[in-house]
Amino acid sequence: MLTAVYKSSKKADTYLYVEKRDDFTKVPEPLMDMFGRPQFVMMFDLSKRDKLGIADIALVKDKLSSEGFYLQLPPPEDNLLDQFKKQNGVSSD
């Protein structure tokens, strides 16, 4: 399963996986507007991979098969204040 990966020109650490290079016909227009101009990163055979960086490879394969694309968002940022409060026994109320 060949997969093309693009990074967003508007959103940091956001990537779009599609089945064919430069084919965004299955990606909803509002998502493309929010994503910005796709910047090609790489193309690879997903079936020859065991894992992907932070993305769940099974989910990526499923979304590509069912929807024709997969959107990888950056992981949520840690709230350092909440971590500090928890470590020091302070209530977050």
N, C-alpha and C positions, 0 to 999 in steps of 0.2 A: 504494500500500500504506500505509494509515493505521497509525500506530504510536503507542502511548501509552507514556510513560516515567515511571517512578516511582523515587524515591530510597528507600534503606533507612533505617529508623528505628534500626537497630542497628549497621550497618557504614558507616563514613565513606567517601564517594566511591564508593559502590556503587549501581548503577542497574539496573533491570529494565525491559526493553522487551517489551511484549506487543502482540498484534494488535488487541485491542479494549479500550477503556477499562473498567477495573474487572472484567475477565474473567481470573481467575488459574487457571482450571480445568486448563490444560495445564502449569502449573508444579508440580513435585513438592512434596508437603507438607513434607518435610524442608528443602527449600530455602526455602520460605515461612517456616518456623519460624526459620531462621537469618537470613533477610532482615528479619524483623520486619514491623510494620505499614507497608504501602506508602504513601508520600506522593506524590500526583500532582504531576508537574513540568510536563509539556507533552504535547501531541498534535500530530503533524505527518505530512505525506505523505512517506514514505521514498523513494518513486519520483521525487520532485522534488528530491532532494538528491544532490550529488556526493560529499560527504564528511561525516563526523561527527567531532566533537572528537577524542578519542583512540581511538575504536572504528573497526575496519575495516568499512566500509559493506557490502562484499560478504559478509563473515562474518555481519553482523547480518541481512541479507536472507536468507541461507541458513538460519540458525538459526530465524528467525521462520517461514520456509516449512516447514522440516522438523520442528521441535520446538514451535513456537508461542510461543517466548519466547527472549530473549537476556539473559544476565547480564553486565553490564559491571563488572569489578573494577578497583580503582585500580592504577596501575602500581606495580611493586615499588620499594621505597625503595632509594636508593643507599646502599651501605655506605661511609661516609666514611673509616673506618679502613683498609679494603682499598684504596681509592683513594689515600690518603696513602702507604701502604706501597709500592704500585706505582710511584708518582711518585718515590719516594726509593730505589728499588731494594732494598727489604726483602722477604724471602721471607715468604709467608703461612703457612708450616708451623707 
